[in-house]
Amino acid sequence: MEFYDQIIGPADEVVATWQDQSFEQCTFKKLDLARVSLAGSSFVDCRFEDCNLTGVVVKNTRLYDVSFINCKLPHVDFGVCDPFGFHITCQDCRLDYVVFLNRKLKKALFADCSIKEAFFLQCDLTGTAFRNCNLELTRFEGNNLTQADFATSYNLVLNPDDNTLKKARFSLYSLPGLLTKYDLVVVS
């Protein structure tokens, strides 16, 4: 079934099943989709606002220009999404324990998010902005972080030898997280 330019909230019963559906320019508000399967569905130019998407299944799901605002997304494996056109924006979201594997996230925006104990593995994060994000225990390995902006994020620890960091932005307070592998003591 195809849905176009609709606002879907908890009182709306227009979606019988979330698998293998097509949504374009739709807004989803205050939905509890925890552990729901969105497998095989397509979301193009859509917004999720105040939704609980904890552990949602996104196998072969297409996320093209999808915005998540004030959403809960812990334990989501974005590495199994359809890679074609994958592009998301997250603002005021909880993204703890998520996985991004082999994703192209060029110029993506993560603003005011909790991204604790997440994995960014072999991703293209060129020009991606992490604005005021908590990156506690998040692993970055094998990524292209060229021109990525971490200047306002905190609890960042990453190995510069495992990532491409050309012209990436960091605050002075993030420098200890870049030197962790050397077991140095940095004092101010």
N, C-alpha and C positions, 0 to 999 in steps of 0.2 A: 504494500500500500504506500502511496505517496502523500506526504503532508507538506504543504507550502504556506509560508507566511502565517503561521498560527501561533497563538499563545496557549501553552498547555500547562495547566496547574493541577493541584491535587483533586479538585472537584470535577475536572474534565475526564471523561471516560472514552476519549476518542481513540486511544491506543490500546488495542486488545493484547498485543504482544509486541515486545520491543526488538525482537530479532528480525533480521532481513527486511527492515523498513527503510524508507527514504524520507529524510527531513531536509528541507531547504528553507532558509531564512525563518526558522522557528525559534521561539523563546520558550524555555522550560523554567517554570517558577515553583519553588518550594516543593519539589518532588522528592520522595524517598525511594530511590532506586538502588539501595544497598544490595549488593550481590546479584543484581538483575543482569541477565545476559543481553547485551546489545550486539551480539555477534552477527556479522554480516550486514549490519545497518550502515547507512550513509548519513552523515551530518555535514551539511554544507552551509556556511555562513549562519551558524546557529549560536544561541546564547543559553547558558545554564546559569540561573540565578538562585542562590540560597538552596541548592539541592544537595542531598546526601547521596553520593555516588561511591561510597565505601565498598571496595572490592568488586566493583562492577566489571563484568567480563566484556572485553573489547576485541576479541579475536576477529581478525579480518574486518574490523570496523573502520570506516573511512571518517576521519576527522579533518575537515578542510576548512580553515578559518573559523574555528570554534573557540568561543570565549567562555571561561568559567569564572563567575564572580561570586565570591563568598560561598564557595562550595567545599564539601568534604570529599576528598578523593584518595584517602589512604589505601594502600595495598592494590593499586591499579597497575597492571603491567602494560604500559603503552608500547612495549617492544613487540607485541603481537598484533598491533593495529595494521591496517593496510598502509604501507609506506607512501603510496602515491598521494601527493599533495598534502601530506600531514603537516598541519600548522595549528598550534593552539596558543592561547593567551590565558594566563591565570592571574587573577587579582583577588587578594584577601582570601586565599584558599589554603586548605590543609592538604598537603601533598606528601605526607610522611609515608615512608616505605614504598614509594612508587619506583617503577623501573622504566628507564628510557634506554633502549638498546638499539643501536644502528638507526637512530632517528635523525632526520634533518630538521633542525630547529632554528634555522637561520632567522635572526632578528625576532626571535620569540621574546615575549615579555612575561616575567614572573615578578609580580609586585606585591609586597607585604604578605608573603606566603611563608608558611612553615613547611620546609622541605627537609625534614629530619630523616636520617638513615635511608636516604634514597640512593639510587644508582643511575649515573649518567655514564654509559659505557659505549665507546666508539660512535659518538654522536657528533654531528656538525652543528656546533653552537655559535657559529660565526655571527657576531653582532648581537648576540642575545643579552638581554639586560636582566640581571637579578637585583631588583631594587628592594632594599630593606627586607631581605629574606633571611630566615634562620636556616643555615645549612649544616647544622650540627650532625656530625658523623656521616655526612653524605659523601659518597665516593665518586670521584671523577677520574676515569681511566680511558686513555686512548681517544680523547676528544679533541676536536679542533675548536679551541676557545679564542681564536683570533678576534680581536676587538670586542670580546665579551666584557660586560660591565658588572663587576662585583664590588664596586666602590662603597656602596651603602649596606651591603650584606654582612652578616656576622657569623661566627663559628665556622668559618671556612678553613678546611684543610685539604690541600691537594698537592700532588707531586708534580712540579714543573717538568720533570723528565718524562712523565707519562702522558703529557698533554701538550698541544701546540698553544702557546700563550702570546703570540705576537700581538703587540699593542693592546693586550687585555688590560683592564683598569682594576686596580685594587686600592684600598685605603691603606694608610700607614698601619692601622690596627690589624689588617689581614696578613701582614708580612710574616708574623710568627707561624701562621698556618701554612705558608709556602715553604717554610724552613723546617717543618716537623721531621722530615726524613733524616735531617742532619743531627737531630737530638741536641739542638742548641738551646741555651737559655737566653731569652731576649728580655731585657729590662728597659724601663722607660725612665 
